[in-house]
Amino acid sequence: LERMDHDGELRVTGLKGSSKGLFIAALHELTRRSVAVLCAGAEEARTLAQDAAFFAGGDSVLLMPPWDLMLPDALSSQKDVERDRIRVLSTLIEEKPAIVIIPRAALLQKVVPRGVVAGFITPVSIGDVIDRDGFAAMLTEGGYRRVPLVEEGGDFSLRGNVIDVYPPTAPGPYRLLLEGDEIESIREMDVTSQRSRREIAEFTLTPARELILSEEARKRALRNLWIRAGELGLAARAKDRLAEMIANGQAGSLNPQFFPLFYMDEAGAGGLESLADYLPAGGLVVFDDPLATARADEKARSEITRLFIRAVDEEKFHLEESVLFLTEKDTERGIAGRPKIVMEDIEIGAQDSGSAVRFGVETDLGLRPKEPALIQREESLLAPMAERIRGWTREGFLVHYLCAGEEEMHRMIHLLEDYALPMTRSEAPFFRELLEPRGAAGRFILREGKIARGFSLPGLRIVVIGEEEIFGKKTRRRRPARPREGYFLQSFGELNEGDFVVHTDHGIGIYRGLKRLAVGPIENDFLLMEYQAGDRLYIPVHRLDQIQRYIGPDGHD
């Protein structure tokens, strides 16, 4: 870290297996600073997030997912992505020390202006005076969905003088009890029982979605829509349809490609910003495997280009590519000037450089029998591991064996009874165990957790073993996927009234358009399906995953 602060950049090599997760967690634990990890693709991001979450604790690790790309005239229902993204943006604004894993595709996508999200974030405390209906309107603008019962992040409900609200950044929902216009109490809630629990003094209210839908923002979006549609020469019917989606659509159903319209001025200035604008000034930036990240960048930009070519060919509404995505120069400019650490997988010239730090990580732990015939007996399967653990502990190593759950823990304790290994169970944070004085004697610890691949770090006398090092990867039976699962979501913008669609529970019906309905005090957008004898089924837009386009026996719509 001293080298990095002096030189502005530090190269790190030799990290293998899940030791990258340990290194990232150590940066966060020892500096108490935010750590942004820029990696290649979604799979690499999930692996790094899983590994870092084990070592640092799951609450401190966040994953920034990219939006799925689709044409702007399609509704977009990406609830999980929305919640994860706003959780990252809100945490960065509040400058809470966290580890944020960012795949390349997410870094290239611009985000709503920092000031917009920051302007919504507010503390809510006992004794605050609020207008109940005004508070509900503010929640709706911030992307919250009014429901009878609060069950997931982004929900809220009103019942007399009781307000239940579930911020996506919170561990659970909160119940506000009003005395007139004053908040008399705030309590944590249990989602399952819907009962109040421990009272708290305050909590932080964050948006539920990336897009804040104020009335002023809607008007600005409609104005910009008409300007852009005129530039493209779009037909009046297409313009009216898009205007209806913006004027009446909820935040959760609007396509992210509309987002710049809500923030641009008439000259096209303003609009979205870089994710780098959210990163704290004193935070660390870690680049994982620059070669793989460069390939991921090329792939992501190719997909973006194909999407815009398709929009032009099909004469669809679209904004300029630079309005939604960062150019290569903008990407580099956004992260320039920050202290950075580069984790290189290929050690080209690293050993000759005085600025590089090399870790001697080993991933071939020698835990399984070398002779296939011996694997037939379970005791022979564990014998090499038991012998290796004895050797490590004699040398003063701290050996962690990770079990997926309580059942696996009891199973492993039972299997190791015959080997007379001194073992202890631990639920203490990993770094507490690591930093405790050990002396010359090592320890063998069983704990719950999961990492992608075990490793040994002799320099710190640490060994971390996962179940898969011993028993191999588990083969899980997959449920048969529904035919063309997800196809409807990708094609919604191409549906016309009168098209046949399929509901997972109710079968084939006729799509009759998008309707906005009020059920009691709750308004929502619904897809209308018509069945035999005029029966009608209204499906909330956030349940788009229940329906898909009908494909006939010959493979055609």
Phi, psi and omega in degrees: 000324177296320177297318182296317180296329181280315185267343182086347181207144178221132176261138181234132180230168174088358179282121182232167180056221181268013179293338174300319178297321177295318180298315180297315180296324179295319177302316181291316184292318187276336181256340186055036176246158174292144180234115176262122182252115180263117184233184189282281188240186183295321181293316177298321180295316180296319180295313178298319180296317179297312182294313181296326180295324178295313185285323185262343188101132189299329185291340184264001183245127180235147178243126180265101182276151175278156171291146168289137182275130174205163183296149187295340182274011177255139172294151183232118177244096183231066188301312182296319179296316180302313182295317180295320182292315182290333176295318178294310184298317181293319180297319179293321179294319180286354179056039171281130179301123183208162172256121181243119179265125187233106174290159187301319182300324179289324180293326182286336181279126177290158182236167180296153183305140181304319182297331180291312179293316180297327180292338180273326185297128182209145174282143176240121188231157172300135182097347177295145177257122181226153171270120187305310182291323177294323178295319178296320178296321178295319178298318179297318177299325181278008175094003177287150183247123180283126184222162176294320180231133180280121185232336183214164180305133182099000178265151167210157179217153177237131175217098181061239181264018180245128176240123173255132182217141184236090176295138181299335181274354184268155177289344180189179182281165178236149177245122179257128176251122183261141169243097191070238177257006183257137177285112183275325179206153174231126181229146171291153184238151171262123185295320185291308183273344184062025180260152177286152178232231187294139177278141177234162183277324182197167172211168180258124178269120178245163176297157176266344181222163179290333184261124176263113189262071173282164180296321178297319180294322178297316180298319179296320180295319179296319178299313180292328177297313182295323179297311182291320179297324177294321178296326181274350182068036183290147178294152183300322182295319179293320178296318180296321180295315179294321179297322178295320179298319181284319184291324187244349184287151175274161183302323183288347182251356181277138178292135180302338180289350174276344191305319181301331182300331184282350187231349181281147171274182185296333180275359180088003179278168183085227177084210185277167182234177178277146175301331179299336178294341180272341186292132179300145183299325182267008182281167177259147176241125180246126177259119179263124174048078183305326181294314178294323179294323178296320177294320179295323178297314180298318180295315182296317181292328177295319178294321178297314180299317179298322179297317182287327175298318178297319180298319179292315181299322182268006179055045178268158174295137177200155174262172177292146182302321183290345178285330185255333187231150179283139170286169180299319179294318179297323180297314180290322181295325183295330183251004179288151177082359178260145174300131183223151178239131181251117176266108184262131176278326179256122189269059180281111178072004185291323184290338181273351184265129180290341182273352182272143176247127182248128176259135179269071182272137177243136178246347175272094188271352178062045185262349184245152180302142179277338179262120183304328183297329183288340183290347182292335180254130185298322180296328177288331178295323183271343185301313179300321179295315180300319180293320179295319180297320177300317180296316180297314183293326176297329180272005177087017180282148170264111186253118178254128172249126187259129177249142184293332182195185182297319180298316179294327178297310179298322180298316183291321177300318180295317182293331184268358182302322184287349184262359175053042177272127175291115184227154176225150173267146180217140172241007180290152176306145185304315185289336175295317177296320185294321187271352178291142177299134183247336185067212182274339184274138176268180180218150175244118188238132172257134179209159178280143179158173179210136173227167183287320182203134181290167182197165174235136178236087186302328181300329178253004182053055179235138169228132176237123184242130173260162181301326185292338175295335183259308189258356182081172181288139177284137176263111182263135178288128180266139174291141178302129180287145176295146179304130176056037182302132179085352184296321182300317182301318181289338188248008186301322182295343181264358180286144174239153177301134183103349177289151176275135176226164184238126174264139185299332181256328189252356174085203189280131175218182181251128179285127182244018173106179181260127183238145175254120185233153174251122176250100189067228179274359187259125176256144179202163174269136181231144169270132182261124174244138181247138181241185183302147179065021176079010177297142183237144177231125179256124183244121177301146185297335180283001175252030181300336182288356179270351184229156180206163180296142177282128176245122183286174181301332182271005177088002180252160179296000000 
